[in-house]
Amino acid sequence: MTPNLLIVDDEKPTRDGLRAALEDRYEVYVAEDATSATGLLEAETFDVLLTDFRLPNNEDGMKLIARAKSLAKPPICILMTAYGSEELAVEALKQGADDYLAKGRMQIDELETRIARALKLRTLESENQTLKQQLDKKFGLENIIGESEPMQRVMDVVRQVAPARATVLIQGESGTGKELLAKAIHQLSPRSAKPMVTVHCAALSPTLLESELFGHEKGAFTGAHERRIGRFEQAEGGTLFLDEIGEIDETTQVKLLRFLGERTFERVGGNKTLTADVRVVAATNKNLKELVDAGEFREDLYFRLSVVELWSPPLRDRSADVPLLALSFLREFASENAKPVGDFTAEALEAMIRYEWPGNVRELRTAVEHAVVLSKGDMIQLSDLPQSVQSRGVIRSESELSRPIIDKGVTLEEAEKQLIIRTLQECRGNRTAAAKKIGISRRTLHRKLHRYGLEGI
């Protein structure tokens, strides 16, 4: 697509000359004063604004640039003047100009080069922003599905702690999404452009774990044929996520304690003290305080790790999130398995809500995959779910069994809205009963009714 360029100059020969020189590569518009230029800027979207400093009616190019930069999609702004000075150039850049040219010394080739360079830089910035948004969607809070009060509290803490440097300890049962929270903390932090390195502590023996974390020198032990850079060095400038931190041995605990206190360490078999700018986020499915009381985990390390403690709630404590999570997994696995299924029957969904999910979100994900694979129609039936989940179903009328709980092809937000409407209908408008049935507080229900414009139902 050809970039749009607006030239603003009160001298017709200058306008016409610039247009003739640039119109082969750009869609060129011209204006002779700030008023007509402002009208064009408001009517069209421009990629580049090329304006003289001195304009008629006591206007100047810097004021015009300020107006252009206030637009929703501001153009690249280049200021031209015959009254060149370093002071004016600095002031122009301070007020938002992207570049500055003295008309008396300006060459068309140089102008074209500067415009092309500015456009290329903007394209790169746009691509970087798009990439960051994709990463945020993949790893940020957008990927954490949860409207229940427990999850809203967790996400509030994630938002607060993400910009800080403080060490975070995430505790919770297996399958509650602790690693997802760790990724969100990293992705929402100033360190997001640097690596997030993950170490699953329980998967390694004490000797291997120490080497994995801190690295080792050549000859440090049998099989150490060359120097190895550890995870702390690999995570320089970013985040090191230590999963299952409760499994590390005493020696590694001591070394980790030293790093958290001094930010220094040595590779195994080495004597050179190294430093690393790394933020540590740890997770465990064990209660570290109980391990401390039992003498199985160092108390001083526990205090270093738990500067901020974050508890990932079990799914049974946030049953309001089950429908949204289930629908998200359903769409994922239906696409993956090329199955036409796109909904749950009311009985299947109620069984999932009533089930306590000892394996938490991980178990729910597996159950939905199981159901999709076994499904024969376009809806998940109670009989498609694992037997353990089926046992929580209740007997309903034949018409209720065939009725979809959520319409096909809707967004997660629309699915939640439909769930609220149908639950209120089933509870005959009783908001307290509906909130209890969904698994949220009455206050949260009122907030959602207002959000979706449903106060009147």
GUZA-583561 format. One record per residue (C-alpha): x, y, z. Coordinates in steps of 0.25 Angstrom, whole numbers, plus 5000, padded with zeros to 4 digits. Each point is the difference from the previous one (the first is absolute). Layout:
XYZ ...
//
This chain:
500050005000 500650144996 500350095012 499250135001 500850125001 499650145004 500850124995 499750145007 500750124995 499550144997 501050014987 499349944988 501349974993 500549925012 498749925001 500049974985 501549965000 499949915012 498749934994 500649984987 501349945006 499249915010 498749964993 500649884993 500249935014 498950065008 498550054999 500350155002 499150105005 500350155002 499550115009 500550155000 499650035015 499849945013 498450014999 499949924987 501149905005 499249985013 498849974991 500749904992 500649935012 498749985007 499449954987 501149904995 501049915007 501450054996 501349925002 500950124998 499850155003 501150094994 499750145004 500750145000 500350075013 499550134995 498550004996 499050114997 499150075011 501049995011 500049855000 501349915000 500349864996 500349965015 498650035004 499549924988 500849885004 499550015014 498549994994 500549884991 500649935012 498750015008 499249914989 499749865002 501049964989 501050115000 500950014988 501550014999 500350155001 501250074994 500250145001 500650094989 500550145002 500950104994 500350065013 500949885005 500650005013 500449895010 499150065011 498850004991 500349854996 500149965014 498750075003 499349944988 500449865005 499650035014 498650044995 499849874992 500750014987 500649874995 501150074991 500550144996 500550064987 500650134996 499350044987 501350084995 500849875001 498949904997 500349904989 498849924994 500849875001 500350035015 498550035002 499649874994 501049925008 499550065013 498649984997 500249854996 500949985012 498950065009 498949914994 500949885001 500250035015 498550025002 499749864993 501049935009 499450075013 498649954995 500549864998 500750005013 498750055007 499249894993 501049905004 499950055014 498549995000 500049864995 501049965011 499150075010 498849924995 500849885000 500650025014 499350125007 498850005007 499149994988 500449855000 499549995014 498549975000 499350035013 498950105004 499849945014 500450085012 501149915004 500750024986 499750154999 500750015013 501249924995 500150084987 499950135008 501349955007 500649964987 499850144995 500650075012 501249915002 500449994985 500750134999 500849985013 501349925001 499549935013 500249855000 498649934999 499649865006 498849944993 499349895009 498849914996 499649864997 500549934987 499350044988 499550145004 500850074990 501250055008 501050014988 498950084992 500050105012 501650005000 499950034984 499050115002 500950075011 501249994991 499250054987 499450125008 501450045006 501050094994 500849874998 499149954989 501050024989 501049925007 499949845002 499249935010 500749875003 499349895007 500649895009 499149885004 500849975013 499349865003 500549954987 501550015003 500949935010 500750095010 501350004993 499350024986 499150115006 501250085006 500849994986 498750044993 499850125008 501450065002 500749934989 501449925001 501450014995 500749904992 500449885008 499250045012 499549865001 500049874991 499350034987 500350155001 500850014987 499750154998 499650125007 498450015001 499350135002 498949995011 498650055000 500350125008 500950054989 499149964989 498950085007 500850135001 499150125000 498849925000 499349905009 500449865006 498749925003 500449895010 498849905000 499849905012 501050085008 499649915012 500849884994 501450075000 501149945010 500750075011 501350034992 499250074989 499150075010 501350065006 500550054986 498650054996 500050085014 501350064997 499650054986 498750065005 500750075011 501350054992 499649974985 501349924999 500449864997 501149904995 499949904990 500249855005 501549985000 500350154998 500650105010 499650134992 498950075006 498950044990 498850095000 498750004993 498850104999 498949905001 498650005007 499649875006 498649955000 499849875007 498849905001 499749885009 498849915002 500449985014 499850095012 501450055002 499750065014 499649855004 501449954994 500750115008 499349965013 500449854997 501450044998 500049964985 500250144994 500950125005 499250115007 500950114995 499849954986 498550005002 500050145004 500950044988 499149934990 498750055006 500250154999 498649994993 499249885002 499049964989 499049895002 499449944988 498649955004 499549864997 498949994990 499049955010 500150145006 499750074987 498949914994 499550134993 501149994991 499749864995 499150034989 501050104994 501249915001 499249884995 499550084987 501450054998 500649865000 498849954992 500350094989 501549975000 499849854999 498850004991 500950084990 501249915003 499249874997 499250064989 498749965008 498750084997 499750015015 499850145005 499250005013 499649925013 498649965004 499550065013 500249865007 501449994996 500350145004 499349985013 500849885003 501350074997 499650115009 499649915012 501349914998 501150045010 501249994990 501149945009 500950024988 499650144998 500050074987 501049894994 498949905003 498950084994 500850024987 500349854999 498549975003 499650094989 501049944990 499449865004 498650054997 500350064987 500749884995 498849915004 498950104996 499149954988 499250134998 500150155000 499950005016 500749945011 499149915008 500149955014 500449864995 501250064992 500650055013 501049915009 499249915009 500550085013 499350124994 498849934995 499749965015 499750155003 498950014990 498550015004 498849944993 499350114991 498849994991 500349964985 499750154995 501150055010 501049894996 499950054985 500150145003 501450074998 500450085012 500850104991 499850044985 501049954990 501150104995 499950105011 501150075007 500449965015 499450135004 498749974993 500049865006 500150065014 498850094997 499149894995 500449925012 499650115010 498750024992 499649855000 500449995015 499150125004 498949944992 500149865007 500150085013 498850084997 500750135001 500649975014 501450074999 500549945013 499649854995 500650034986 501350055006 500149885009 499749914988 501050064991 501150005011 500250155002 499650115010 498750084999 500850124999 500849944988 498749964993 499550155001 501350054994 499849904988 498650034999 500350154999 501249974990 499149924991 498850095001 499149905007 499550075012 498649994995 499949854999 
//
